[in-house]
Amino acid sequence: MRFKREAVSRLLDDHFASSIAEHLGLGSVNLLYLWKQSQLEKSGPAAESLEARVHELEGELQRVNRERDILS
């Protein structure tokens, strides 16, 4: 179980799913995403809400970075 938590933790820390799966010897990144979803469901609505907010803010950051690059 600790193995799964650490793998999901790496994914949440913005590591590439493909590199995590390769490093851990997983056959597919899909398994990693299933573990992530399972862990979020077990953590409850607060974790899902935070995950959604992080995703929203990452999109916002990408938009601002594009605008900055255009203006510079």
N, C-alpha and C positions, 0 to 999 in steps of 0.2 A: 504494500500500500504506500509506503514511503517513496518508493521508486516512482509511482504515478504522480504523487504530489510534487516531487521535485521536478519531474518532466513538465508538468503543467505550470509550475512556478517559473521555469525558464521561458515557457511560451508567453506567459503574462508579462515577463520582463523584456519583451520585445525581441527575443531571439527568433531566428527563422525556424519555422516548424520543420522544414526539410533537413536543416543541419542538426536539430535536436533528434529527430527520428533516426538519422544516419548515425549520429554519435552513440545513441542508445541501442542501436541494432533493431529498431522497429521496422517492420515490413512496409508500413504506410503511415503517412501523416494523418490519415483519417482516424486512426486509433488514438492519436494524440488529441485531436479535436473532440473525440467522444469522451475521453477522460476529462478534458476541460469542461465540457458541458455537464457531465455528471458531477464534477466537483462544485460547479456553480449552483446546480440544483440543490445539492446537499447543504450549501452555505446559505440558501434562502434568498428571499427577495432583495435584501440589501446588497448582496454580492452581484446579483443580476443587474440591479440598478446602477451600481458602480461601474460594472463592465460596459453597460450602455453609455454611460457618461464619458468614460475614457474613450470609447470609440467615437463619440461625438466630438470630443475635444481634439482627437487626433486628426479628424477631418478638417476641423477649424484651423488647426496648425498648418496643415498642408495648403489650405486656401491662402492663409496669410503669407506663407513662404513663397507661393507662386506670385502673389501681388508684389511682394518685396522684390523678387527677382525681376519682375517686369519693370518696376520703377527704378531699379539700379542700373 
